[in-house]
Amino acid sequence: MIVYDKVGQAVGSYLIPMFVITSFPSLFALGKMTGTQMIWGVLAPVIFIAISRFAWTRGIRNYSSASG
């Protein structure tokens, strides 16, 4: 995460949260995590699970089986 510029860090942390999984644990262990990152690290899984659940239930509701 540190090797990217500010735009890359923002995209990797908030839009496509791959840095939450890959970089946040090491930032926390090294004591370099900011308060905002810590809050986002807790909220991101909850938010993205809620989005996934919404998409899943929406898809299941519109699903019709091939056999009837």
SELO-676123 format. One line per field, with one value per residue (C-alpha): residue in three letters; x, y, z. Coordinates in steps of 0.5 Angstrom, whole numbers, plus 500, padded with zeros to 3 digits. Layout:
<atoms>
resn = c(ALA ...)
X = c(X ...)
Y = c(Y ...)
Z = c(Z ...)
</atoms>
This chain:
<atoms>
resn = c(MET ILE VAL TYR ASP LYS VAL GLY GLN ALA VAL GLY SER TYR LEU ILE PRO MET PHE VAL ILE THR SER PHE PRO SER LEU PHE ALA LEU GLY LYS MET THR GLY THR GLN MET ILE TRP GLY VAL LEU ALA PRO VAL ILE PHE ILE ALA ILE SER ARG PHE ALA TRP THR ARG GLY ILE ARG ASN TYR SER SER ALA SER GLY)
X = c(500 506 509 503 501 495 490 492 492 485 482 486 483 476 474 477 479 484 489 484 486 493 496 492 495 502 501 497 503 508 504 503 496 492 485 481 484 483 475 475 478 473 467 469 468 461 459 462 458 452 453 454 448 443 446 445 438 436 439 436 429 430 432 428 430 431 427 421)
Y = c(500 505 504 507 515 518 516 509 508 511 506 500 502 505 503 496 494 490 494 493 485 486 492 494 488 490 497 495 491 496 502 506 505 512 512 513 507 503 505 503 497 495 498 495 488 490 494 490 484 488 490 482 480 485 483 476 476 481 476 470 474 475 467 462 455 452 446 450)
Z = c(500 502 495 491 491 494 489 489 496 496 491 494 501 500 493 492 499 498 502 508 507 505 509 515 519 518 519 526 528 526 530 523 523 523 527 520 518 524 523 516 518 522 518 511 512 515 509 504 507 507 500 498 502 498 492 493 496 490 485 488 488 480 479 476 475 468 470 472)
</atoms>
